[in-house]
Amino acid sequence: MRERLRNHITWSNDLHDRLATEPDLEIVTPPMWSLWTFRYAPAGSTDLDDLNLRLVNAINDDGRIYLTQTRVDGDLAIRFQAG
């Protein structure tokens, strides 16, 4: 069980580190265990809440993974957790 938990934390941190290098993605909260949040924030975009809600819905509609959304300081963010 502990090894599985460590793997989930490692996978989550690896994805966080990869996405943190993408210029159009903003890390909203840093990883805590395997949970962290981000948002898609391309330059020049105006309604980021709507854009990110459509993105999380499109990802979930694909069916391979499931993400949820939350609000951080009033802004919509996409929540990622491996587990």
URWO-V144955 format. One record per residue. N is the residue number from 1. SS is DSSP state (H for helix, E for strand, C for the rest). Layout:
n: [N:N]
ss: [SS:SS]
This chain:
n: [1:2:3:4:5:6:7:8:9:10:11:12:13:14:15:16:17:18:19:20:21:22:23:24:25:26:27:28:29:30:31:32:33:34:35:36:37:38:39:40:41:42:43:44:45:46:47:48:49:50:51:52:53:54:55:56:57:58:59:60:61:62:63:64:65:66:67:68:69:70:71:72:73:74:75:76:77:78:79:80:81:82:83]
ss: [C:H:H:H:H:H:H:H:H:H:H:H:H:H:H:H:H:H:H:C:C:C:C:C:E:E:E:E:E:E:E:E:C:C:E:E:E:E:E:E:C:C:C:C:C:C:C:H:H:H:H:H:H:H:H:H:H:H:H:H:H:H:C:C:C:C:C:E:E:E:E:E:C:C:E:E:E:E:E:E:E:C:C]
